[in-house]
Amino acid sequence: MKAITLDQLPQEGVSHNPQIRKRVMLRRGELPHLANFSQARFAPGDVANAHAHNNMWEVFFVESGQGVIRVDGREQPLTAGVCVLIEPGERHEVANTGTVDLVITYFGINA
C-alpha cells in the first residue's frame, strides 16, 4: 500500500509552463504503464502551451475553476466535473480563462 496526502507533497512546475504548479501523486515506474498522476493549479491567465504526446493517453478531470482545452483545433470548455481524454498524437493546450485558480487532476498512461 502507498498512501499519499496531497497537501504534503512538494510543488513543482509543469513541463509545458513552469509557472503552473503541480503536485505529483504517482510517478512513472510506480504503476505499470503510468506516466504520472498529478494535480495542477493554473493561476488566472496561465496556459500550458500546445503540445502532443506520441505514446501517451492523458486524462484531465476539472476539480474547480474554469478554462478551456483546445484539442486539434476543437475547443472544450472546462468547468468543475468535466473529464477530457486526450489520445496519443492529439495536440492540446489548456488555459485558465477564469478569475480564480483552475485546478485539474490528471494522469497519463503510456501506450
Secondary structure, DSSP 8 states (H G I E B T S, - for coil): -----GGGS--EEETTEEEEEEEEEEETTSSTTEEEEEEEEE-TT-EEEEE--TTEEEEEEEEESEEEEEETTEEEEEETT-EEEE-TT--EEEEE-SSS-EEEEEEEEE-
